[in-house]
Structures are given as C-alpha cells and as structure tokens.
Amino acid sequence: MVGAGQAGIQLALGLQHHGYQVSLVTDRSPDEIRSGNVMASQCLFAPALEVEDNSDLPTWEDEAPAITDLSLTLEGEEGTSWRTAFDSPARSVDLRLKYATWLELFASRGGDLRLESMSLAATEELASSHDLVIVATGKGEVGSAFPVDRSRSPFAAPQRVLAMALVTGVVPDPAGHALRLAINPDVGEFITYPMLTADGVAQVMMFEGRPGTAMGRALDAIGGPEDHLAVTQELLAAHFPAEAARFAGARLVDATAVAHGQVTPAVRQPVGYLPSGRAVLGLGTAVVATDPIASQPSNNASLAADFYLDAILRRGARPFDDAWKKKTFEAFWRGWSKWSVLWTNSMLDGITETQRRLLRTAADIPGVAQAVAGSLEDPRTSYRWWFDEASAAELVAQGAAEARGEFDARDFRAALGQYATGVTVITTKDDAGTYHGLTANSFTSVSIDPPLVLWCPSKRATSLPAFESATHFAINVLADSQYHLSRQFSVSGSEEKFKGVDVVEGVGGAPVLRGAVASFQCRLVARHDGGDHLIYVGEVEQYDRTGGEPLLFHNGRFHATRPRPEG
C-alpha cells in the first residue's frame, strides 16, 4: 500500500485484520503527522461512518461532536437561509489525530510500516515482491502512473482557491452542532463545522474562493497564520455576513492550524503502469480527486477502501490481473464514486437557476431541504432532481404533498425502517429489448397456491413505464456480497445499471442476476393503486434458490445475518 491517507490506512488495517501481510509506505511518521500542519478538512457522513464503525478501528465516536444538522445560506438578492437534520449525524476528526493513531495501530499489529519516499523506484520494488500493489496517493511521481481519464474529467485547472483554519473562541451555534454551508454565487463558499482535535474540539473555517474573484485573489495571497485569520475574517464580513459575527473573536488553535492550496478535480485510469511494465491499482485520491466543496473526498476514500477490501476478500482464486483491477474500480465508480464526482462538480460549475429555486424552496418545504441534506450523505440521491428541471419540479411537488400529510414524512419513514428486510433488485425488459432494474425492499410473499408475490414500485420511478408495459419481471434477492449492486441499481435514471453485471435472460426476457441467493421469475397478474406507489402482484413461473448469506437492510443501513442461539 503506497500512501497513508484515509483510503490507504483503512484498507491496510482491514486487510491486516483478515490475515493478509501488508506493507504500508508513507513519507511521514506518526509523530511527524501529529505535529505537522493541519492536512485537510474532513466531515464523514453516515455511509462512511458505518464503514469505520464496523471496521474494528478507533473512530472517536464518543468524543467527536455529533454533527446533526445542515444549515444552508444562499447569499444574494433572492437569498435564503434554512436548517434541517441529517438522517444520521456526521462526524469530524482531525486527520492528524486519526492518521497517526491508525498508523501506530497498524505497526503494533505487526504491519510492515515503511517510512520512505513514495517514489516510482520504491513502488517498483514493492511490485516485484508483493502479489498486489495499491497506490493510494495522487501526489508525487508515483501519482503520474495513472493518466487522467478525459472522458470523466471536465476540468483542466483548479476551480477553487482553498483556505482552511482550525479556531476556537467561536460563538456556539444555539441550535446545536451543524455543518454550515454559505454560498455566495459571485465569489465562492464558506463551510464550517466542529472537529475533534488532539487538544479538544475546534471549529473548521473552510473557504472556497472562485479563482479570479476578489475572494479568490485574497485567499491566494495569504501569508502566515495570523495573516490567514485576519484575511478570512475580513472575507466573512464582506461576503458571508450571516456567519461573520460568530467568528469575530476566533483564535487559531496554534500556528499549525492553517492550510491553503488548490486542487484540480480529476478522475484517472484505475490501473497504472510502472516503467518496468508492472501494473498497480489506484485507490482514493490516486484515481478520484475531488474538491472538498461538498465534503466528499474522505467519504469517497472510506467507501472505496471498504469496497476494495470486499473485492479482495471475495475474489476466490482469481488473480490480481488487470481485468480484476479494472472491474474492481469500475464497479465502485458506478455504485458510488461517479455520483460523488457529479455532485461535487456541479457545485464547482456554479449553481444553476433551477438549483437556486430548489434551495430557496427548501426554506418552505422541509422535504426539499431534507433531500439536499441527504445528497451530501449519499450523492446518488441527488440524481436527477439536482440536474433536471422536470425532476426538480417533481421533488418540490412530492415535498409539498408530504408536508400536507397526516404524519411527518421523515419520521414516518424512520419508523417504517425499523422493519428489517432483505434487499432485492427487480428487473424487466421493454419492447425495445432494453433491460431495466431498480433496488427495492418492498418484496413479500402473498400465496403458496397459487405461487404469488408482490412488490411496490414508486409512481415516480423513471423505469416505471418499462414495468407498466412488460408482462414479466424478475425479483432478485441479493446476497451479502452483492451490496454494491444495491447501490448501483438505486440511482434513479442511471443508464449504467446493468454495466458489468452478470445476468441470464429469464422468462419473458426479464434479466436474472447471477449470484443472488434467490430469484423469482414472475408474470404480472394484478396491479393495484397504493398511494404514491403501485402494487404489483406476480405469479411465479420459475424460481431458483442458491442460498448463502443475504443482504439485510434495517434503519437505513446494511446488515449481515447472525443466527440467534436458542434458549
């Protein structure tokens, strides 16, 4: 493992936990990291926190403040300000504290921790002596082994000038801990939230200035730490007045608590080739480098490490060849990273008029505000309503209808989520021969004689017309190892749902996913109205049961099965 950031150390520790011998190369010791300058901002949301919490790693869950809310301000003539709760709290830990502690844990468990330059020569040596080399850093000459994928990288230069500081002396947020995002379309963004450091809780001041604007130029010209604080306080007063008063008495934690720079967002080819011709696999920022504007880099890295770990553990006898490397990355790209990049890049491009209307509407319709907060937690959920005017209008109409309902829609969903279910992918084929599919947990049995089952598609599902016109559908009950397919098929309107998926065509042409613990090929026999959903009843004409560990879903999270002992 070359590179000791979020993805690299997390994956190294995960492999070590499962009995792999791992060499981890970094150019700084734990002590050097701990005493160095602040590295980057990091706010982890529920999906990434779930990975950390289930990975046998120190997470500081009890010490770090629970960031429960998103507070958003849109500056300008038609500005707005609103606040909503995340579905699950976020958490932020100073990377210096996290990385130093994780590296020490890796070494204490017998890991081969190598303090040396992350050079091509060092990587060549590793490639000659290890079964698999994973590069988890985009910095230095080793990062040059991965060429930019121009089809996925719209930017050729940095889109923001970045400046971060950790401060104390901030007026507490009276409503509790929040990620506060202020957007000034003319100059950039300001983001703040509490972060646990080795010396206690500090407040992050993160500025994202548009290059060439007054704010961008001011950030680019920052001198030392005290100049950093003075300049950024002036920028708050000039461009984000709603936040300025809270930071009037701010003090730097110390002289190491500042950082500034620029990032060129890029997606690179997942397989890099060393001068010898040996292939290495890219991970984290080596292949997906995003601007921190939407707080996605560390979330993306954590989820990538978890996905790679799962792919390695489940590869069986398959070699770590180029095909496996590419398939591993592409599956993660389709299931998560693509949407994280799309969401982040949309913020960098500058919010559109449709997006401005959504943000203003969110002040009056809680469901819209919750959707925006949910898109930070899981960027897949922003597609398509953040990008398409008609889908945005549907989201607003849905939110308005829910606001008129008898119950609070979010709380009602949370209550329904207490019923644990399996996870299915429902598939069909339309008249043109195109496959369609979506993730659902509304599947249930109805009758043994005749053999009937049902599931409930949303009336807003983009694939609904295909299911409405089809005579047959297939219900694929996912195995625990197929959790990435749950993510891949959950993105509304995605044209890549079946890319890389192994299927066989079943009754009526509906595709059946290989590897599912069970599948039911059904003929549609009844259709009923069910509020904002439909109820499809199917007669099973063929089924298959391979068994294995199913994927479970409860309270918004995936779970693994564990037999309960009797008595």
MARVOFI-495052 format. One record per residue (C-alpha): z, y, x. Coordinates in Angstrom, 2 decimals. Example, Ala and Ser with C-alpha at 12.3 -4.5 7.8 and 13.67 -1.06 7.14 Angstrom:
<recs>
[rec [7.80,-4.50,12.30]];
[rec [7.14,-1.06,13.67]];
</recs>
This chain:
<recs>
[rec [0.00,0.00,0.00]];
[rec [-1.19,3.20,1.65]];
[rec [0.56,6.19,0.12]];
[rec [4.09,6.55,-1.22]];
[rec [3.83,8.63,-4.35]];
[rec [4.68,7.72,-7.95]];
[rec [1.98,5.06,-8.22]];
[rec [2.26,3.62,-4.72]];
[rec [6.03,3.17,-4.52]];
[rec [6.32,1.99,-8.12]];
[rec [3.65,-0.67,-7.65]];
[rec [5.08,-1.74,-4.27]];
[rec [8.51,-2.21,-5.82]];
[rec [7.04,-4.07,-8.78]];
[rec [5.12,-6.49,-6.56]];
[rec [8.17,-6.93,-4.35]];
[rec [10.24,-7.77,-7.44]];
[rec [7.78,-10.56,-8.27]];
[rec [7.94,-12.11,-4.82]];
[rec [4.94,-10.52,-3.09]];
[rec [5.16,-9.47,0.54]];
[rec [4.25,-5.79,0.59]];
[rec [3.64,-3.33,3.43]];
[rec [4.05,0.30,2.37]];
[rec [2.63,3.03,4.60]];
[rec [3.89,6.61,4.38]];
[rec [3.84,9.52,6.77]];
[rec [7.36,10.73,5.88]];
[rec [10.73,9.00,5.98]];
[rec [13.14,9.13,3.03]];
[rec [15.25,11.73,4.86]];
[rec [12.20,13.89,5.57]];
[rec [11.17,13.72,1.92]];
[rec [14.67,14.52,0.72]];
[rec [14.99,17.62,2.92]];
[rec [11.40,18.81,2.55]];
[rec [9.84,21.32,0.19]];
[rec [9.52,20.58,-3.50]];
[rec [6.46,18.36,-3.91]];
[rec [5.08,18.85,-7.41]];
[rec [6.09,19.25,-11.00]];
[rec [6.75,16.07,-12.93]];
[rec [7.58,15.56,-16.59]];
[rec [7.35,11.95,-17.76]];
[rec [6.75,11.20,-21.42]];
[rec [7.71,8.13,-23.44]];
[rec [4.94,5.69,-22.36]];
[rec [5.58,6.30,-18.64]];
[rec [9.35,6.33,-19.12]];
[rec [9.12,2.99,-20.89]];
[rec [7.38,1.59,-17.81]];
[rec [10.04,2.99,-15.46]];
[rec [12.94,1.91,-17.66]];
[rec [11.62,-1.66,-17.80]];
[rec [10.81,-1.92,-14.08]];
[rec [14.22,-2.53,-12.53]];
[rec [14.08,0.90,-10.83]];
[rec [16.54,3.80,-10.55]];
[rec [15.48,6.27,-13.24]];
[rec [18.45,8.68,-13.57]];
[rec [18.26,8.20,-17.31]];
[rec [21.90,9.20,-17.84]];
[rec [21.83,12.24,-15.52]];
[rec [18.47,13.87,-16.25]];
[rec [18.38,16.13,-19.34]];
[rec [16.58,14.69,-22.34]];
[rec [13.62,17.00,-22.99]];
[rec [13.42,16.60,-26.75]];
[rec [11.00,19.32,-27.85]];
[rec [7.71,21.03,-27.16]];
[rec [7.82,24.81,-27.54]];
[rec [4.38,26.44,-27.50]];
[rec [3.45,30.10,-27.38]];
[rec [-0.11,31.39,-27.64]];
[rec [-0.31,34.96,-26.38]];
[rec [-2.84,37.46,-27.70]];
[rec [-3.63,39.48,-30.80]];
[rec [-3.51,36.42,-33.05]];
[rec [-0.83,34.71,-31.05]];
[rec [1.71,32.27,-32.37]];
[rec [4.88,30.52,-31.39]];
[rec [6.33,27.26,-32.69]];
[rec [8.52,24.34,-31.73]];
[rec [8.51,20.64,-32.61]];
[rec [10.20,17.47,-31.42]];
[rec [8.55,14.83,-29.27]];
[rec [8.61,11.36,-30.81]];
[rec [10.80,10.31,-27.87]];
[rec [12.48,12.51,-25.25]];
[rec [10.73,13.28,-21.98]];
[rec [12.49,13.36,-18.61]];
[rec [12.00,15.13,-15.29]];
[rec [13.39,14.14,-11.88]];
[rec [12.70,15.95,-8.62]];
[rec [10.16,13.82,-6.74]];
[rec [12.10,14.33,-3.51]];
[rec [15.10,12.59,-5.04]];
[rec [13.01,9.90,-6.70]];
[rec [10.72,9.00,-3.81]];
[rec [13.45,8.99,-1.17]];
[rec [15.65,6.73,-3.28]];
[rec [12.79,4.38,-4.17]];
[rec [11.67,4.09,-0.53]];
[rec [15.21,3.24,0.56]];
[rec [15.38,0.62,-2.18]];
[rec [12.08,-0.87,-1.01]];
[rec [13.35,-1.12,2.58]];
[rec [16.74,-2.53,1.51]];
[rec [14.94,-5.35,-0.33]];
[rec [13.19,-6.38,2.88]];
[rec [9.96,-4.46,2.36]];
[rec [7.76,-3.61,5.32]];
[rec [8.08,0.20,5.34]];
[rec [5.73,1.71,7.93]];
[rec [6.15,5.34,8.95]];
[rec [2.79,6.27,10.38]];
[rec [-0.27,8.39,9.76]];
[rec [-2.25,7.28,6.73]];
[rec [-5.46,7.14,8.74]];
[rec [-8.62,5.09,8.44]];
[rec [-7.63,3.21,11.60]];
[rec [-4.24,2.24,10.15]];
[rec [-5.91,1.22,6.90]];
[rec [-8.43,-0.91,8.80]];
[rec [-5.54,-2.73,10.49]];
[rec [-3.92,-3.43,7.14]];
[rec [-7.20,-4.63,5.65]];
[rec [-7.59,-7.16,8.45]];
[rec [-4.13,-8.65,7.90]];
[rec [-3.46,-8.36,4.14]];
[rec [-5.03,-10.01,1.11]];
[rec [-5.29,-6.71,-0.75]];
[rec [-5.07,-3.08,0.38]];
[rec [-4.42,-0.44,-2.26]];
[rec [-4.79,3.23,-1.36]];
[rec [-2.54,5.41,-3.50]];
[rec [-3.17,8.80,-1.94]];
[rec [-6.15,11.11,-2.12]];
[rec [-5.02,13.11,0.92]];
[rec [-6.25,12.86,4.47]];
[rec [-9.15,10.92,5.87]];
[rec [-8.27,7.72,4.00]];
[rec [-8.99,9.53,0.74]];
[rec [-12.55,10.12,1.91]];
[rec [-13.24,6.39,1.49]];
[rec [-13.58,6.99,-2.26]];
[rec [-16.66,9.04,-3.21]];
[rec [-16.44,11.32,-6.21]];
[rec [-17.86,9.89,-9.42]];
[rec [-20.03,12.79,-10.51]];
[rec [-20.54,11.33,-13.98]];
[rec [-16.79,11.71,-14.64]];
[rec [-16.04,14.86,-12.61]];
[rec [-17.28,18.09,-14.19]];
[rec [-15.52,20.36,-11.67]];
[rec [-16.56,21.07,-8.08]];
[rec [-13.72,23.51,-7.33]];
[rec [-10.09,24.17,-8.33]];
[rec [-9.71,25.51,-11.85]];
[rec [-6.22,26.97,-11.41]];
[rec [-4.09,28.54,-8.69]];
[rec [-0.73,26.76,-8.84]];
[rec [2.74,28.06,-8.04]];
[rec [5.99,26.19,-8.71]];
[rec [9.63,27.05,-8.14]];
[rec [12.97,25.45,-8.98]];
[rec [15.51,28.02,-10.11]];
[rec [18.98,28.39,-11.57]];
[rec [20.52,31.33,-13.42]];
[rec [18.16,30.92,-16.38]];
[rec [19.41,31.81,-19.84]];
[rec [19.86,28.46,-21.65]];
[rec [17.46,27.63,-24.43]];
[rec [19.67,27.94,-27.54]];
[rec [17.74,25.18,-29.34]];
[rec [18.18,22.66,-26.52]];
[rec [16.05,21.28,-23.72]];
[rec [12.31,21.70,-24.22]];
[rec [9.04,21.69,-22.38]];
[rec [7.96,25.26,-22.99]];
[rec [4.22,25.93,-22.68]];
[rec [2.95,29.50,-22.86]];
[rec [-0.82,30.02,-22.94]];
[rec [-2.45,33.34,-22.16]];
[rec [-6.17,32.64,-22.53]];
[rec [-7.09,35.60,-20.33]];
[rec [-5.13,34.65,-17.20]];
[rec [-3.62,31.15,-17.42]];
[rec [-0.48,29.28,-18.39]];
[rec [3.27,29.15,-17.74]];
[rec [5.21,25.89,-18.10]];
[rec [8.96,25.43,-17.81]];
[rec [11.44,22.61,-18.39]];
[rec [14.70,21.31,-16.86]];
[rec [14.50,18.99,-13.85]];
[rec [17.22,16.88,-12.26]];
[rec [17.53,17.54,-8.52]];
[rec [19.87,16.16,-5.87]];
[rec [22.07,19.23,-6.44]];
[rec [22.09,19.18,-10.23]];
[rec [19.80,20.45,-12.96]];
[rec [17.33,23.23,-12.16]];
[rec [14.63,24.90,-14.23]];
[rec [10.96,24.49,-13.32]];
[rec [8.83,27.63,-13.20]];
[rec [5.21,26.44,-13.09]];
[rec [2.33,28.92,-13.12]];
[rec [-1.33,28.03,-13.62]];
[rec [-3.48,31.05,-12.84]];
[rec [-7.19,31.26,-13.52]];
[rec [-8.99,31.94,-10.22]];
[rec [-10.34,35.48,-10.05]];
[rec [-7.93,36.90,-12.64]];
[rec [-5.07,39.24,-11.79]];
[rec [-2.63,36.36,-12.14]];
[rec [-4.73,34.01,-10.04]];
[rec [-5.05,36.56,-7.25]];
[rec [-1.34,37.33,-7.31]];
[rec [-0.41,33.66,-7.07]];
[rec [-2.90,33.11,-4.27]];
[rec [-1.36,35.93,-2.24]];
[rec [2.28,34.79,-2.48]];
[rec [4.19,34.92,0.80]];
[rec [7.63,33.42,1.44]];
[rec [10.18,32.06,-1.05]];
[rec [11.69,35.41,-2.06]];
[rec [8.23,36.91,-2.49]];
[rec [7.35,33.87,-4.61]];
[rec [10.20,34.56,-7.02]];
[rec [9.58,38.30,-7.19]];
[rec [5.85,37.90,-7.84]];
[rec [6.28,35.25,-10.51]];
[rec [8.95,37.25,-12.35]];
[rec [6.52,40.19,-12.45]];
[rec [3.81,37.87,-13.80]];
[rec [6.15,36.68,-16.53]];
[rec [6.83,40.22,-17.64]];
[rec [3.15,41.14,-17.59]];
[rec [1.59,38.07,-19.18]];
[rec [4.32,35.98,-20.84]];
[rec [6.82,38.49,-22.22]];
[rec [8.41,35.97,-24.60]];
[rec [9.67,34.00,-21.58]];
[rec [10.47,36.87,-19.21]];
[rec [13.98,37.67,-20.47]];
[rec [15.27,34.14,-19.85]];
[rec [14.25,34.30,-16.18]];
[rec [15.39,37.85,-15.37]];
[rec [18.42,36.55,-13.45]];
[rec [16.74,33.47,-11.95]];
[rec [17.64,32.43,-8.42]];
[rec [15.83,29.95,-6.20]];
[rec [17.74,26.71,-5.70]];
[rec [17.08,27.15,-1.96]];
[rec [14.26,28.02,0.43]];
[rec [12.63,24.59,-0.05]];
[rec [12.31,25.00,-3.81]];
[rec [8.84,26.58,-3.88]];
[rec [5.31,25.24,-3.60]];
[rec [1.86,26.62,-4.28]];
[rec [-1.70,25.47,-3.85]];
[rec [-4.80,24.32,-5.72]];
[rec [-6.18,21.03,-6.99]];
[rec [-9.82,20.18,-7.59]];
[rec [-9.74,17.73,-10.53]];
[rec [-11.83,14.68,-9.69]];
[rec [-12.45,11.08,-10.63]];
[rec [-13.58,8.89,-7.74]];
[rec [-15.14,5.48,-7.38]];
[rec [-12.32,2.89,-7.60]];
[rec [-13.50,0.80,-4.64]];
[rec [-13.66,2.46,-1.25]];
[rec [-15.27,1.06,1.86]];
[rec [-13.81,1.45,5.34]];
[rec [-16.04,1.91,8.41]];
[rec [-15.81,-1.85,9.01]];
[rec [-17.23,-2.51,5.54]];
[rec [-13.94,-3.88,4.19]];
[rec [-13.17,-2.81,0.61]];
[rec [-9.94,-1.20,-0.58]];
[rec [-8.79,-0.44,-4.15]];
[rec [-7.88,3.09,-5.19]];
[rec [-4.81,3.88,-7.29]];
[rec [-3.28,7.05,-8.69]];
[rec [-4.48,10.30,-7.12]];
[rec [-6.81,8.41,-4.79]];
[rec [-9.13,7.87,-7.75]];
[rec [-7.89,10.14,-10.55]];
[rec [-6.70,13.60,-9.50]];
[rec [-5.83,15.85,-12.43]];
[rec [-4.46,19.36,-12.60]];
[rec [-0.79,19.43,-13.74]];
[rec [-1.57,21.83,-16.59]];
[rec [-0.92,19.16,-19.25]];
[rec [1.78,17.34,-17.25]];
[rec [-0.43,14.27,-16.87]];
[rec [-0.63,13.39,-13.12]];
[rec [2.64,11.45,-12.77]];
[rec [2.29,9.90,-16.22]];
[rec [-1.18,8.68,-15.32]];
[rec [0.09,7.36,-11.98]];
[rec [3.02,5.48,-13.50]];
[rec [0.88,3.81,-16.14]];
[rec [-1.80,2.97,-13.55]];
[rec [0.80,1.26,-11.35]];
[rec [2.04,-0.76,-14.33]];
[rec [-1.47,-1.78,-15.30]];
[rec [-2.42,-2.80,-11.76]];
[rec [0.79,-4.81,-11.47]];
[rec [-0.03,-6.67,-14.66]];
[rec [-3.61,-7.32,-13.49]];
[rec [-2.38,-8.72,-10.15]];
[rec [0.23,-10.94,-11.76]];
[rec [-2.27,-12.34,-14.28]];
[rec [-5.29,-12.77,-12.04]];
[rec [-4.59,-16.51,-11.51]];
[rec [-6.79,-17.98,-8.79]];
[rec [-9.32,-15.17,-8.99]];
[rec [-9.90,-13.50,-5.58]];
[rec [-9.32,-9.81,-4.95]];
[rec [-13.05,-9.24,-4.71]];
[rec [-14.98,-6.06,-5.51]];
[rec [-15.70,-7.22,-9.07]];
[rec [-11.98,-7.75,-9.75]];
[rec [-11.13,-4.34,-8.24]];
[rec [-13.70,-2.54,-10.35]];
[rec [-12.76,-4.39,-13.53]];
[rec [-9.08,-3.59,-12.99]];
[rec [-9.70,0.12,-12.69]];
[rec [-12.31,0.30,-15.46]];
[rec [-10.01,-1.37,-17.96]];
[rec [-7.28,1.15,-17.16]];
[rec [-9.80,4.00,-17.32]];
[rec [-10.95,3.02,-20.80]];
[rec [-7.45,2.29,-22.08]];
[rec [-5.67,5.39,-20.78]];
[rec [-6.93,7.47,-17.87]];
[rec [-10.17,8.63,-19.47]];
[rec [-8.25,10.28,-22.28]];
[rec [-5.72,11.85,-19.93]];
[rec [-8.58,13.39,-17.93]];
[rec [-10.43,14.51,-21.06]];
[rec [-7.31,16.19,-22.46]];
[rec [-6.43,17.90,-19.16]];
[rec [-9.98,19.10,-18.52]];
[rec [-10.18,20.60,-22.00]];
[rec [-7.16,22.77,-21.19]];
[rec [-8.74,23.87,-17.92]];
[rec [-12.02,24.77,-19.65]];
[rec [-10.15,27.23,-21.84]];
[rec [-9.16,26.57,-25.41]];
[rec [-11.94,26.90,-27.96]];
[rec [-11.76,28.82,-31.21]];
[rec [-11.23,25.54,-33.08]];
[rec [-8.31,24.74,-30.80]];
[rec [-6.84,28.23,-31.24]];
[rec [-6.94,27.78,-35.01]];
[rec [-5.17,24.44,-34.64]];
[rec [-2.42,26.00,-32.53]];
[rec [-1.97,28.84,-35.00]];
[rec [-1.96,26.43,-37.94]];
[rec [0.71,24.33,-36.20]];
[rec [3.20,27.13,-36.81]];
[rec [2.94,26.50,-40.57]];
[rec [2.13,22.78,-40.78]];
[rec [4.63,20.53,-38.96]];
[rec [2.21,17.60,-38.83]];
[rec [-0.26,19.59,-36.74]];
[rec [2.47,20.68,-34.31]];
[rec [3.62,17.08,-34.03]];
[rec [0.06,15.96,-33.29]];
[rec [-0.17,18.46,-30.42]];
[rec [3.16,17.26,-29.00]];
[rec [2.04,13.65,-29.43]];
[rec [-1.13,14.34,-27.45]];
[rec [0.96,15.26,-24.42]];
[rec [2.86,11.98,-24.75]];
[rec [-0.32,9.96,-25.36]];
[rec [-3.58,11.83,-24.74]];
[rec [-5.59,9.17,-26.59]];
[rec [-4.24,10.56,-29.85]];
[rec [-5.98,13.92,-29.30]];
[rec [-9.39,12.35,-29.78]];
[rec [-11.25,13.51,-31.85]];
[rec [-9.35,16.27,-33.61]];
[rec [-8.81,18.40,-30.48]];
[rec [-12.54,18.40,-29.71]];
[rec [-14.34,18.25,-33.06]];
[rec [-14.14,20.90,-35.77]];
[rec [-14.54,18.47,-38.68]];
[rec [-11.84,16.16,-37.31]];
[rec [-9.57,19.17,-36.75]];
[rec [-10.02,20.13,-40.40]];
[rec [-9.10,16.57,-41.43]];
[rec [-5.92,16.74,-39.34]];
[rec [-4.93,20.02,-40.97]];
[rec [-5.59,18.62,-44.46]];
[rec [-3.61,15.50,-43.64]];
[rec [-0.71,17.57,-42.31]];
[rec [-0.71,19.80,-45.37]];
[rec [-0.68,16.78,-47.69]];
[rec [2.19,15.18,-45.76]];
[rec [4.16,18.42,-45.95]];
[rec [3.91,18.25,-49.75]];
[rec [5.13,14.65,-49.79]];
[rec [8.46,13.37,-51.02]];
[rec [9.69,12.40,-47.54]];
[rec [9.47,13.91,-44.09]];
[rec [6.36,12.14,-42.76]];
[rec [7.62,11.75,-39.18]];
[rec [10.99,10.36,-40.23]];
[rec [9.35,8.01,-42.74]];
[rec [7.04,6.65,-40.03]];
[rec [10.03,6.15,-37.76]];
[rec [11.82,4.22,-40.48]];
[rec [8.76,2.03,-41.07]];
[rec [8.61,1.47,-37.32]];
[rec [11.90,-0.38,-37.44]];
[rec [9.99,-3.35,-38.83]];
[rec [8.81,-5.23,-35.77]];
[rec [5.27,-6.60,-35.92]];
[rec [2.63,-8.25,-33.85]];
[rec [-0.43,-6.26,-32.79]];
[rec [-3.97,-7.06,-33.92]];
[rec [-7.48,-5.84,-33.25]];
[rec [-9.62,-6.00,-36.38]];
[rec [-13.35,-6.33,-35.74]];
[rec [-16.63,-6.40,-37.63]];
[rec [-20.39,-5.89,-37.12]];
[rec [-22.50,-3.39,-39.01]];
[rec [-26.06,-3.81,-40.32]];
[rec [-27.49,-2.42,-37.08]];
[rec [-25.72,-5.11,-35.06]];
[rec [-23.12,-2.76,-33.56]];
[rec [-19.59,-4.02,-33.10]];
[rec [-16.65,-2.04,-34.48]];
[rec [-12.95,-2.55,-33.97]];
[rec [-9.56,-0.91,-34.25]];
[rec [-5.93,-1.66,-33.45]];
[rec [-3.70,-2.38,-36.44]];
[rec [-0.27,-3.82,-37.17]];
[rec [-0.72,-3.86,-40.96]];
[rec [-1.83,-7.51,-40.97]];
[rec [0.07,-10.03,-43.10]];
[rec [-0.47,-13.38,-44.74]];
[rec [-0.92,-13.49,-48.52]];
[rec [-1.59,-17.07,-49.61]];
[rec [-1.98,-20.57,-48.21]];
[rec [-4.05,-21.93,-51.12]];
[rec [-6.49,-20.30,-51.07]];
[rec [-6.04,-19.05,-47.45]];
[rec [-5.75,-15.27,-47.88]];
[rec [-4.67,-12.50,-45.53]];
[rec [-4.72,-8.72,-45.75]];
[rec [-4.76,-5.62,-43.58]];
[rec [-4.85,-1.91,-44.33]];
[rec [-7.34,0.48,-42.67]];
[rec [-6.82,4.22,-42.87]];
[rec [-9.25,6.12,-45.04]];
[rec [-9.68,8.45,-42.06]];
[rec [-10.67,5.68,-39.62]];
[rec [-14.01,6.53,-38.01]];
[rec [-15.03,2.87,-38.18]];
[rec [-14.26,2.60,-41.91]];
[rec [-17.93,2.85,-43.04]];
[rec [-18.72,-0.26,-40.97]];
[rec [-15.88,-2.23,-42.57]];
[rec [-16.82,-0.94,-46.02]];
[rec [-20.36,-2.30,-45.74]];
[rec [-19.50,-5.57,-43.97]];
[rec [-18.98,-8.89,-45.72]];
[rec [-16.78,-10.33,-42.94]];
[rec [-14.14,-9.22,-40.46]];
[rec [-12.06,-10.92,-37.79]];
[rec [-8.35,-10.45,-37.14]];
[rec [-7.42,-10.99,-33.50]];
[rec [-3.68,-11.37,-32.82]];
[rec [-3.21,-10.01,-29.31]];
[rec [-1.44,-11.84,-26.52]];
[rec [1.16,-10.01,-24.47]];
[rec [-1.34,-9.92,-21.59]];
[rec [-3.81,-8.01,-23.80]];
[rec [-1.70,-4.90,-24.32]];
[rec [-4.41,-2.86,-22.58]];
[rec [-6.81,-3.89,-25.38]];
[rec [-4.36,-2.46,-27.90]];
[rec [-4.71,0.87,-26.13]];
[rec [-8.47,0.56,-25.73]];
[rec [-9.11,-0.12,-29.42]];
[rec [-6.65,2.51,-30.64]];
[rec [-8.79,5.52,-29.68]];
[rec [-10.46,6.79,-32.83]];
[rec [-14.21,7.15,-32.47]];
[rec [-14.46,5.81,-28.93]];
[rec [-17.85,4.29,-28.14]];
[rec [-16.44,2.16,-25.31]];
[rec [-14.04,-0.05,-27.23]];
[rec [-15.93,-3.27,-26.50]];
[rec [-16.88,-2.39,-22.93]];
[rec [-15.57,-5.05,-20.58]];
[rec [-14.15,-7.11,-23.47]];
[rec [-14.91,-10.85,-23.60]];
[rec [-15.96,-11.75,-27.16]];
[rec [-17.77,-14.50,-29.02]];
[rec [-19.58,-13.82,-32.28]];
[rec [-17.92,-15.47,-35.24]];
[rec [-18.52,-15.96,-38.96]];
[rec [-20.58,-13.17,-40.46]];
[rec [-21.19,-11.73,-36.99]];
[rec [-17.66,-10.35,-36.53]];
[rec [-16.72,-10.50,-32.83]];
[rec [-13.72,-12.65,-31.89]];
[rec [-11.72,-11.62,-28.82]];
[rec [-11.19,-14.35,-26.26]];
[rec [-7.59,-14.80,-25.14]];
[rec [-5.96,-13.83,-28.45]];
[rec [-3.02,-16.02,-29.45]];
[rec [-4.68,-16.49,-32.86]];
[rec [-7.80,-15.31,-34.66]];
[rec [-8.80,-15.37,-38.32]];
[rec [-12.43,-15.02,-39.38]];
[rec [-12.46,-13.73,-42.92]];
[rec [-14.76,-12.97,-45.82]];
[rec [-13.81,-9.83,-47.73]];
[rec [-12.80,-10.88,-51.25]];
[rec [-10.90,-7.86,-52.58]];
[rec [-10.44,-4.20,-51.83]];
[rec [-7.71,-2.03,-53.32]];
[rec [-6.74,1.62,-53.10]];
[rec [-3.49,2.24,-51.23]];
[rec [-2.89,5.99,-50.99]];
[rec [-4.18,7.23,-47.65]];
[rec [-5.10,3.65,-46.72]];
[rec [-7.17,0.86,-48.25]];
[rec [-6.01,-2.72,-48.71]];
[rec [-8.50,-5.36,-47.61]];
[rec [-7.89,-8.95,-48.70]];
[rec [-9.85,-11.58,-46.82]];
[rec [-10.30,-15.30,-47.34]];
[rec [-10.02,-17.14,-44.03]];
[rec [-13.14,-19.20,-43.41]];
[rec [-12.27,-20.18,-39.85]];
[rec [-9.29,-19.72,-37.59]];
[rec [-8.15,-20.55,-34.08]];
[rec [-4.67,-20.83,-32.57]];
[rec [-4.38,-20.88,-28.79]];
[rec [-0.70,-19.91,-28.70]];
[rec [1.08,-18.11,-25.89]];
[rec [3.24,-15.01,-25.80]];
[rec [2.22,-12.46,-28.47]];
[rec [2.28,-8.70,-28.06]];
[rec [5.04,-7.17,-30.16]];
[rec [5.46,-3.61,-31.43]];
[rec [8.71,-2.02,-32.56]];
[rec [9.95,1.57,-32.82]];
[rec [6.80,2.94,-31.20]];
[rec [6.93,0.65,-28.14]];
[rec [5.53,-2.65,-26.97]];
[rec [7.99,-5.51,-26.50]];
[rec [7.97,-9.04,-25.14]];
[rec [9.22,-12.06,-27.07]];
[rec [12.50,-13.71,-26.15]];
[rec [13.77,-16.76,-28.06]];
[rec [17.20,-16.19,-29.53]];
[rec [19.62,-19.04,-28.76]];
[rec [21.03,-20.79,-31.79]];
[rec [24.74,-20.63,-32.57]];
</recs>
